[in-house]
Amino acid sequence: RNERCNENYTTDFIYNLYSEEGKGIFDCRKNVLGHMQQGGCPTPFDRNFGTKMGAKAVAWITGKIKECSRHGRIFANTADSACLLGMRKRSLVFQPIAELRQQTDFEHRIPKEQWWLKLRPILKILAKYNIELDTSETAHLEHLTRKVL
């Protein structure tokens, strides 16, 4: 339910475990759904999407284990054995880490090419566009008199 759902296996414990076991091999970061958001509680959409991503990740890793196991041992030495799950054009895809290395600025921990940079000219135009924020219209009220016949 949250990062403290089990008194033994907290997010901090799992983070410390993976950080210690992966020293020099990989980097580990904590990621809690409520912390990724810009405020507020997770919505049902967030929970549903997180469940879908988790199910897809588990299905991928179990398939990879079946594919790479031989005689009770696992040989995961291909480039696609270490992947990152992300969104590409409205679909969830696994992208090998080796491919992402070429697209990442490791010094600043950001992508080298960011999709939103193409929108900057449009944003500059919109920033200079003057609009009237008061959209209320004034009306002339007429007094009605009742005519008695």
Solvent accessible surface area in square Angstrom, and as a share of the most:
residue,aa,sasa,rsa
1,R,255,0.93
2,N,93,0.47
3,E,46,0.21
4,R,164,0.60
5,C,91,0.54
6,N,61,0.31
7,E,160,0.72
8,N,100,0.51
9,Y,135,0.51
10,T,28,0.16
11,T,33,0.19
12,D,60,0.31
13,F,86,0.36
14,I,66,0.33
15,Y,69,0.26
16,N,88,0.45
17,L,79,0.39
18,Y,110,0.42
19,S,36,0.23
20,E,105,0.47
21,E,122,0.55
22,G,0,0.00
23,K,140,0.59
24,G,90,0.87
25,I,139,0.71
26,F,105,0.44
27,D,101,0.52
28,C,27,0.16
29,R,166,0.61
30,K,102,0.43
31,N,107,0.55
32,V,24,0.14
33,L,58,0.29
34,G,29,0.28
35,H,131,0.58
36,M,108,0.48
37,Q,44,0.19
38,Q,185,0.82
39,G,58,0.56
40,G,66,0.63
41,C,110,0.66
42,P,31,0.20
43,T,66,0.38
44,P,113,0.71
45,F,140,0.59
46,D,32,0.16
47,R,126,0.46
48,N,77,0.40
49,F,59,0.24
50,G,35,0.34
51,T,94,0.55
52,K,114,0.48
53,M,55,0.25
54,G,34,0.33
55,A,62,0.48
56,K,80,0.34
57,A,40,0.31
58,V,91,0.52
59,A,67,0.52
60,W,63,0.22
61,I,89,0.45
62,T,59,0.34
63,G,35,0.34
64,K,23,0.10
65,I,79,0.40
66,K,159,0.67
67,E,117,0.52
68,C,10,0.06
69,S,47,0.30
70,R,136,0.50
71,H,190,0.85
72,G,80,0.77
73,R,166,0.61
74,I,97,0.49
75,F,81,0.34
76,A,58,0.45
77,N,127,0.65
78,T,80,0.47
79,A,68,0.52
80,D,60,0.31
81,S,25,0.16
82,A,56,0.43
83,C,30,0.18
84,L,98,0.49
85,L,32,0.16
86,G,27,0.26
87,M,107,0.48
88,R,118,0.43
89,K,200,0.85
90,R,227,0.83
91,S,56,0.36
92,L,31,0.16
93,V,56,0.32
94,F,50,0.21
95,Q,30,0.13
96,P,23,0.14
97,I,76,0.38
98,A,48,0.38
99,E,81,0.36
100,L,30,0.15
101,R,156,0.57
102,Q,135,0.60
103,Q,80,0.35
104,T,36,0.21
105,D,38,0.20
106,F,135,0.56
107,E,149,0.67
108,H,115,0.52
109,R,140,0.51
110,I,79,0.40
111,P,71,0.45
112,K,132,0.56
113,E,133,0.60
114,Q,29,0.13
115,W,187,0.66
116,W,110,0.38
117,L,70,0.35
118,K,148,0.63
119,L,74,0.37
120,R,123,0.45
121,P,81,0.51
122,I,95,0.48
123,L,99,0.49
124,K,126,0.54
125,I,118,0.60
126,L,112,0.56
127,A,88,0.68
128,K,160,0.68
129,Y,146,0.55
130,N,140,0.72
131,I,109,0.55
132,E,130,0.58
133,L,150,0.75
134,D,95,0.49
135,T,115,0.67
136,S,84,0.54
137,E,163,0.73
138,T,140,0.81
139,A,89,0.69
140,H,162,0.72
141,L,154,0.76
142,E,133,0.60
143,H,179,0.80
144,L,164,0.82
145,T,116,0.67
146,R,220,0.80
147,K,170,0.72
148,V,135,0.78
149,L,213,1.06
